[in-house]
Amino acid sequence: MTISLNDVDLLAANATLPFLYLFLFFGIDDFFIDVCAWTLRVKPKELKSVHLDQIRQIPEKRIAVLIAAWKEEGVLKHMIRGNLAAIEYENYSFIIGVYPNDLETLAEANELAAEIPNVVVVVNSQEGPTCKGQMLNVMVREILKLEKVKNLTYDAFIIHDSEDLVHRLEFQIVNGELNYHDFVQIPVFSLPVSSFSLVAGIYIDEFAESHTKSVLVRNKLGAPIPAAGVGTAVSRKLVLECLNKQSGDLLNVRSLTEDYELGLSTQTFGLKSKFSCYFFLKPDLKREYIATREYFPKSFKASVRQKSRWTLGIAFQGFENLGWKGSFLHRYFLFRDRKGPFCNALIIATLSVLLYTTARLFFPDASVDPEILANALDNTQIEPLIEINLFFMVNRFLNRVWSVKIVYGWKLALFSPIRWPLANVINFLASIKATQQYIQNKILGTQPKWIKTSHELPEGFGGAPELSLEIEN
């Protein structure tokens, strides 16, 4: 069967209208979140000095900071030492989970435990890598055993990674919030990078918009808050509830985004969750957000790899493990969480069709019938649909630019539209990879293992030079 250019023209033209309607549907979905943010006046809250003084007066809960480590030699010791020097809180311990076959990380963790009294090392009973959820489950069970031996009780647990820069006031904020909530998530932002570091800049764009608006809207509307994997705090009550109802596990080992499911389960257990996005003004009037900061992948391949894991865990395993249960509002946000693979494919397909039809109209081929494409596109709905979708696209650009501006300043914000096409390509390829992995795992009956990206810390962090997180605002 031979496919002619006339056939391609007809296919592209006939696909234009349904693609535009789908684009419109998802544009309205995102615009709804914008409208909620505007009308409900949802935005990060300024933490006044008087409020900070009140928070500091709250008695300190004993906090266990969980760090699951696999192949983190050379990073782990600097992360621990750097954060110990910065954190303005006393009653906490770093619990480091390592594997028996990861000898370099194990040696580094033991070195830290010998040097620092509030560092505890937990060695997994299994060789690594398993999945992060399995490691964290082992760590929690060992902590509960340790409590009996040392006659102490941990009131809260915070999950962090080996590349995290913990804000000096994070534990104080969590300490206050856990008086009223059992699950608390603070923002996660990328450390500032060069404006020309386009791949790493994608995470700046996405987390800035999500954690200064989208998740805040979700919180305001009363929907469950998904965990971000780091800067995630849970009360002892929630931990014991999970252990009791999930066969002794805190996290689901059948998911690569076990933390995401933990956040959603809070409401299922009848407990309260909170997304706490605060900033305070420094003497120069620049904002300092109380957030976890880290570097994200800087290479194209590493970004596709990481985002494929997120997509696999949230969109595919999340659907399989959690279904569509809950209120309409809960299910609506589940839809927003899981729409990624379809949206990514739709964006690439729609732009491809529009670019093709535009090119064919402006550069016709004399060997084919020019009327085929023109007649197929002769629909009164197409022009207004394109105009409305362009409005939604420009609105997305402006919202994202503003979100980046209020966290990083104008220099990085103005590059956000330039990073947008690259983000779509990476997300599209990540969706394809996630789909392939999910199908492969279902056919073979296997569970995906912990596939981590390489980690790095800012130069000087954990050493003699003091790290500066100054960013232009």
C-alpha positions in Angstrom: 0.0 0.0 0.0 1.4 3.3 -1.1 0.7 6.5 1.0 0.7 9.6 -1.1 1.3 13.2 0.0 -2.4 13.8 -0.6 -3.2 11.1 2.0 -0.8 12.7 4.5 -2.4 16.1 3.8 -5.9 14.7 4.4 -4.8 12.9 7.6 -3.2 16.1 9.0 -6.1 18.3 8.2 -8.7 15.9 9.7 -6.6 15.6 12.9 -6.3 19.4 13.4 -9.8 19.9 14.7 -9.9 17.1 17.3 -6.4 18.0 18.4 -7.4 21.6 18.9 -10.4 20.6 21.0 -8.2 18.3 23.2 -5.7 21.2 23.5 -8.6 23.4 24.6 -9.7 20.9 27.2 -6.3 20.7 28.9 -5.9 24.5 28.6 -9.2 25.0 30.5 -7.9 22.6 33.1 -4.8 24.6 33.8 -6.6 27.9 33.6 -9.0 26.7 36.3 -6.0 26.4 38.7 -5.0 29.9 37.7 -8.4 31.3 38.4 -8.6 29.5 41.8 -5.2 31.0 42.7 -6.4 34.5 41.7 -9.9 34.4 43.2 -8.8 32.6 46.4 -5.7 34.7 46.7 -3.5 31.7 47.1 0.2 32.5 47.2 3.2 32.0 49.4 2.9 33.6 52.8 5.3 36.0 54.3 6.6 34.9 57.7 6.9 38.0 59.9 9.5 38.1 62.6 6.8 38.1 65.3 5.4 34.8 63.9 8.9 33.3 63.7 9.5 34.2 67.3 6.2 32.5 68.2 7.3 29.3 66.3 10.6 29.3 68.1 8.8 29.2 71.4 7.1 25.9 70.6 8.7 22.9 72.5 10.8 20.9 70.1 9.5 17.5 69.0 12.1 14.7 68.6 12.6 14.4 64.8 14.1 11.5 62.9 15.5 12.6 59.5 15.4 9.6 57.2 18.1 9.5 54.4 18.0 6.4 52.2 21.4 6.1 50.5 22.7 4.0 47.6 26.0 4.8 46.1 26.3 8.2 47.8 30.0 8.1 48.8 31.6 11.5 48.5 28.2 13.3 48.8 26.7 11.9 52.0 29.4 13.2 54.5 29.3 16.7 53.1 25.5 16.8 53.1 25.3 15.8 56.8 28.1 18.1 57.9 26.8 21.1 55.9 23.3 20.7 57.2 24.3 20.1 60.8 26.1 23.5 60.7 23.1 25.3 59.3 20.0 23.8 61.0 18.6 25.9 63.8 17.1 23.1 65.8 18.4 20.8 68.5 16.2 17.7 69.0 16.8 15.6 65.9 18.8 12.7 64.5 20.0 11.8 61.1 19.0 8.2 60.3 21.1 6.9 57.4 20.0 3.8 55.6 22.7 1.9 53.7 23.1 -1.5 51.9 25.6 -4.2 53.0 27.0 -4.4 49.5 27.5 -0.6 49.1 30.8 -0.7 51.1 31.9 2.9 50.3 28.7 4.5 51.4 28.5 2.2 54.4 32.1 3.2 55.5 31.2 6.9 55.1 28.0 6.5 57.1 29.9 4.7 59.9 32.5 7.4 59.9 29.8 10.0 60.4 28.1 8.0 63.2 31.4 7.7 65.0 32.0 11.5 64.6 28.5 12.9 65.3 26.3 11.7 68.2 23.0 12.3 66.5 23.8 10.2 63.4 22.4 6.6 63.4 23.2 4.0 60.7 20.7 1.4 59.7 22.0 -1.4 57.4 19.4 -3.0 55.2 18.9 -6.8 55.5 18.9 -7.0 51.7 21.6 -6.2 49.2 20.9 -3.1 47.1 19.5 -1.6 45.3 16.0 -2.6 46.2 13.6 0.4 46.0 13.6 3.5 48.1 10.3 2.5 49.8 11.8 -0.8 50.9 14.8 0.9 52.4 12.7 3.5 54.2 10.4 0.8 55.6 13.5 -1.0 57.1 14.7 2.2 58.6 11.4 3.0 60.3 11.1 -0.5 61.8 14.7 -0.3 63.1 14.0 3.2 64.6 11.1 1.8 66.5 13.3 -1.0 67.8 16.0 1.5 68.7 13.5 3.6 70.7 12.9 0.7 73.1 16.6 0.1 73.6 17.4 3.8 74.2 14.1 4.5 76.0 13.2 7.5 73.7 10.4 8.3 71.3 10.5 10.1 68.0 7.5 12.4 67.5 8.1 13.0 63.8 9.9 11.7 60.7 11.2 13.8 57.8 12.4 12.3 54.5 15.4 13.8 52.8 17.9 12.8 50.1 21.7 12.8 50.2 21.9 15.9 48.0 19.5 18.1 49.9 20.2 21.4 51.4 17.9 21.6 54.4 16.7 25.1 55.2 17.9 26.2 58.6 14.3 26.9 59.7 12.6 23.9 58.1 12.5 21.8 61.3 11.0 24.7 63.3 8.3 25.2 60.7 7.5 21.4 60.7 7.6 21.4 64.5 4.8 24.0 64.6 2.7 22.6 61.7 2.7 19.1 63.2 0.7 20.4 66.1 -2.3 20.6 63.8 -1.4 18.2 60.9 0.0 14.8 60.5 1.5 15.3 57.0 3.5 18.4 56.1 5.2 19.1 52.8 7.5 22.1 52.4 8.5 23.5 48.9 11.3 21.9 46.9 13.3 24.3 44.6 16.3 23.7 42.4 19.4 25.5 43.3 20.0 28.4 40.9 21.9 27.5 37.7 23.1 29.4 34.7 20.5 30.8 32.4 22.0 28.7 29.6 21.8 25.5 31.6 18.5 24.7 29.9 17.9 21.1 31.1 18.5 21.9 34.7 16.4 25.1 34.2 13.4 23.0 33.4 13.2 21.9 37.0 13.4 25.6 38.1 10.3 26.3 36.0 8.3 23.3 37.0 8.9 23.4 40.7 8.6 27.1 41.0 5.1 27.1 39.4 4.0 23.9 41.2 5.2 24.9 44.7 4.2 28.5 44.7 0.8 28.0 43.1 -0.6 24.6 42.0 0.0 22.7 45.2 -1.2 25.7 47.3 -4.4 25.7 45.3 -4.8 22.0 45.9 -4.2 22.5 49.7 -6.7 25.4 49.8 -9.4 23.3 48.1 -8.9 20.5 50.6 -7.5 17.9 48.3 -4.9 15.5 49.4 -1.3 16.8 49.2 1.2 14.6 47.3 4.7 14.2 48.9 7.6 15.6 46.9 10.0 12.9 48.2 12.1 15.4 50.2 11.1 18.0 52.8 8.3 15.6 53.6 7.3 15.4 57.3 5.0 12.9 58.9 3.8 12.6 62.5 4.3 9.5 64.6 0.5 9.0 64.5 0.5 8.7 60.7 3.5 6.4 60.7 1.9 4.0 63.2 -1.4 4.2 61.2 0.4 3.2 58.0 2.3 0.4 59.8 -1.0 -0.9 61.2 -3.0 -0.8 58.0 -0.2 -1.7 55.5 1.2 -4.9 57.0 4.0 -3.2 58.9 5.1 -1.0 56.0 5.2 2.8 55.9 5.6 3.0 52.2 4.4 1.0 49.2 7.2 -1.1 47.8 5.3 -1.6 44.6 5.8 2.0 43.6 8.7 4.1 42.4 7.0 7.1 43.8 6.1 5.7 47.2 6.3 9.1 48.8 3.6 10.4 46.5 1.2 7.7 47.6 2.1 8.4 51.3 0.8 11.9 50.9 -2.4 10.9 49.3 -3.0 8.2 51.9 -3.1 10.8 54.7 -6.7 11.8 54.0 -7.7 8.2 53.5 -6.8 7.6 57.1 -8.8 10.6 58.2 -5.8 12.7 59.1 -4.9 16.3 58.0 -2.2 17.4 55.6 -0.6 20.7 54.9 1.6 22.3 52.2 3.6 25.0 54.0 5.0 27.6 51.7 6.6 30.5 53.7 9.2 33.1 53.0 10.6 36.0 54.9 12.1 39.2 53.7 15.8 39.7 54.3 17.3 43.2 55.1 17.7 43.8 51.4 14.0 42.9 50.8 14.8 39.8 48.9 12.7 36.8 49.6 14.1 33.7 51.3 11.9 30.7 51.0 11.9 28.0 53.7 12.4 25.2 51.2 14.6 22.3 50.4 17.0 23.0 47.7 19.0 20.6 45.5 20.5 20.2 42.1 18.5 18.4 39.5 19.8 16.6 36.4 21.7 18.8 34.0 22.0 16.4 31.0 19.2 15.5 28.6 19.6 11.7 29.1 19.6 12.0 32.9 16.5 14.2 32.9 14.6 11.7 30.7 15.6 8.9 33.0 14.5 10.7 36.1 11.2 12.0 34.7 10.4 8.5 33.3 10.6 7.2 36.9 8.3 9.9 38.1 5.8 9.2 35.3 5.9 5.5 35.8 5.3 5.8 39.5 2.6 8.5 39.5 0.7 7.9 36.2 0.9 4.1 35.8 1.7 2.6 39.2 -0.4 5.3 41.0 -3.4 4.3 38.8 -2.9 0.6 39.5 -2.3 1.0 43.3 -4.8 3.8 44.1 -7.4 3.6 41.5 -9.9 6.5 41.2 -11.3 6.4 44.7 -12.3 9.4 46.8 -14.4 12.6 46.4 -14.8 14.3 43.0 -12.1 16.9 44.0 -9.7 14.1 44.9 -10.3 12.3 41.6 -9.9 15.6 39.7 -6.4 16.1 41.1 -5.6 12.4 40.5 -6.5 13.2 36.9 -4.2 16.2 36.9 -1.4 14.0 38.4 -1.8 11.3 35.7 -2.5 13.3 32.6 1.2 13.8 31.9 1.8 11.0 29.4 -1.3 11.9 27.3 -0.7 15.6 27.5 3.0 15.2 26.5 2.0 13.1 23.5 -0.8 15.6 22.6 1.4 18.6 22.7 4.0 17.0 20.3 1.3 15.7 18.0 -0.7 18.9 17.8 2.4 21.1 17.2 3.6 18.6 14.6 0.3 18.7 12.7 0.0 22.5 12.9 3.6 23.0 11.7 3.0 20.5 8.9 -0.3 22.1 7.7 1.2 25.6 7.9 4.2 24.6 5.9 2.1 22.8 3.3 -0.2 25.8 2.9 2.7 28.2 2.5 4.9 25.9 0.4 2.5 23.9 -1.8 3.7 20.9 -3.9 2.7 21.2 -7.5 2.5 17.4 -7.8 -0.4 17.2 -5.4 -3.9 18.6 -5.3 -3.8 21.9 -3.3 -7.5 21.8 -2.7 -7.4 18.7 -0.5 -5.7 20.5 2.4 -7.5 23.7 1.9 -10.9 22.1 1.8 -10.3 20.0 4.8 -9.2 23.0 6.8 -12.2 25.1 5.7 -13.9 24.9 9.0 -15.2 27.9 10.9 -14.2 26.4 14.3 -10.5 26.1 13.5 -9.6 29.8 13.6 -11.3 30.6 16.9 -9.9 27.4 18.5 -6.4 28.4 17.5 -6.9 31.9 19.0 -8.3 30.6 22.3 -5.5 28.0 22.6 -2.9 30.7 21.9 -4.4 32.7 24.7 -4.1 29.7 27.1 -0.5 29.2 25.9 0.5 32.8 26.5 -1.2 32.6 29.9 0.9 29.6 30.7 4.1 31.4 29.7 3.2 34.4 31.8 2.2 32.4 34.9 5.4 30.3 34.7 7.6 33.4 34.2 6.0 35.1 37.2 6.4 32.0 39.4 10.1 31.7 38.5 10.5 35.5 39.1 9.2 35.4 42.6 11.6 32.6 43.6 14.7 33.3 41.5 14.4 36.8 40.0 14.0 38.1 36.4 17.3 36.8 35.0 16.2 33.1 35.1 12.5 33.9 34.6 12.9 35.5 31.2 14.5 32.3 29.9 11.5 30.2 30.9 9.7 30.4 27.5 12.9 29.3 25.8 13.1 26.2 28.0 9.5 25.3 27.4 10.0 23.4 24.0 12.9 21.4 25.5 10.7 20.5 28.5 8.0 19.2 26.2 10.5 17.0 24.3 12.0 15.6 27.6 8.6 15.0 29.1 7.4 13.3 25.9 10.4 11.0 25.7 10.1 10.2 29.5 6.5 9.2 28.9 7.4 6.8 26.2 10.2 5.3 28.3 7.8 5.0 31.3 5.2 3.3 29.2 7.7 0.8 27.8 9.0 0.1 31.4 5.4 -0.4 32.7 4.5 -2.8 29.9 7.8 -4.7 30.2 7.3 -5.1 34.0 3.8 -6.3 33.6 4.8 -8.9 30.9 7.8 -10.2 32.9 6.1 -9.8 36.3 8.9 -7.9 37.7 9.1 -4.8 39.9 11.3 -1.8 38.8 14.3 -1.2 41.0 15.7 2.0 42.5 17.3 3.7 39.5 18.9 6.9 40.9 20.5 9.8 39.2 24.0 11.1 40.2 24.0 13.6 42.9 26.1 16.7 43.6 26.3 19.5 46.2 27.4 23.1 45.7 31.1 23.7 46.0 32.1 24.3 49.6 29.0 22.9 51.2 29.9 20.8 54.2 33.4 22.2 54.2 35.2 25.3 55.5 33.8 27.9 53.1 30.2 29.0 53.9 27.7 28.3 51.2 25.7 31.3 50.0 22.2 30.7 48.6 21.9 34.4 47.5 19.8 34.6 44.3 18.7 37.6 42.4 15.1 38.7 43.2 
